């Protein structure tokens, strides 16, 4: 291990393995929600866990979140050894908060939330009521899942790629978007719809195996009930 690099015990690495994947994918998703993908200065990470601070080593998770945020917008390779140094070089202030929740202490982390402040979002629905881009995720059955975008609760596996659509909550929307993707041979692997109230606004999260072509994305954007959408590479 390099001098001054954080050391993580093998048993901790083993236990955190699925959360490492979740952390990097949440970071990668979050940065793509920022308009232009740059100008990020303040990032807050909230870990919800039944464990106390002394029982949860978050250095590896923080490093992977940093990796997910930085690598898509630069040529820099980020790892556990250099993550904090690279973040400082890039002017990123990463703060962490741990919230104790009533869940199984066998799980090291119940959920991870990433908040990015003082930036514009290319997908307005990702902005929470407090004004930050905010996304949540958790590990379910060993697989990372996105569980909240802004104020919308969803449940979609973070495999392949992701399409987020804010829409008017009305019948037939899932089938309509699914048909558009199917016509372009894009396979849907997961789909979830979250809404705040019945027949108002809803957010549809669609996991897709392939990257949709321009025609598919244009057709999705042309659906009258869809108010905004974004394609995210994971």
Secondary structure by P-SEA (a helix, b strand, c coil): cccccccccaaaaaaaaaaaaaaaaaaaaaaaaccccccccbbbbbbbcccccccccaaaaaaaaaaaacccccccccccccaaaaaaaabbbbbbbbbbccccccccccbbbbbbccccccccccccccccbbbbbbbccccccccccccbbbbbbccccccccccccccaaaaaaaaaaaaacccccbbbbbbcccccbbbbbbbbcccccaaaaaaaaacccccbbbbbcc
